[in-house]
């Protein structure tokens, strides 16, 4: 079975950084799409 999952680093701190960046990107994209300005 072939997985399309993105590469996840073995180091827990790097893994956290990858997950956090993806979350930031998602929140920013949704905010832009919904025209939410500000924090």
Number of C-alpha atoms within 10 A of each C-alpha: 3 4 5 6 6 7 8 12 12 8 8 10 10 12 13 13 12 16 13 12 11 12 12 12 12 12 12 13 12 12 14 11 9 9 9 10 7 5 4
